[in-house]
Amino acid sequence: ALDANTAAVTAPLPGTIISIKVKPGDKVTANQTVAVLEAMKMENEIVAPVDGVITFVASKGASVNTDDLLAVIA
C-alpha cells in the first residue's frame, strides 16, 4: 500500500517494459533510471521521482498501460 512515506513510479504511456535497472532493496536517487519502457517504437527511461529504497518493481517483458505501477520507492 502507498502512504506518505512511499512514492509510486508509474508508466507515462502504454508500452512494454524492456529493461529493469533496479531490484527490491536497491537504494536509488531521484532521477535514477529504474526501468526502460518501449512505447511507439521509442525507448523511454523511467526515473525515480525521489531518493529511497525500491520495495517493488514490475517484471521485464510486462505490458503496461498509462499509470500502471512500475515500481515503489520507500
C-alpha positions, -999 to +999 in steps of 0.1 A: +000+000+000+012+035-007+013+061+020+031+093+028+064+075+030+063+059-004+064+071-039+049+053-069+067+051-102+041+048-129+040+043-167+037+076-185+022+058-215+013+023-226+041+001-236+063-029-228+090-029-201+122-039-219+146-034-191+146-032-153+175-014-138+168-020-101+157-047-077+138-046-044+162-034-017+182-013-040+188+023-029+180+048-056+184+086-060+160+110-077+162+109-115+180+075-115+166+052-142+146+024-127+132+009-159+131+013-197+097+013-213+093+008-251+063+027-264+055+037-300+089+023-311+107+046-287+126+037-256+116+058-226+138+058-195+116+058-164+133+075-135+128+076-097+109+107-085+126+107-051+155+092-032+147+060-014+147+022-014+129+001-040+103-021-024+085-033-056+094-034-092+074-047-122+086-076-144+107-072-175+086-080-205+054-069-189+029-049-210+017-018-191-009+008-196-007+045-187-005+050-149+003+013-142+026+008-113+062+001-124+080+005-090+075+017-055+101+036-035+100+039+002 
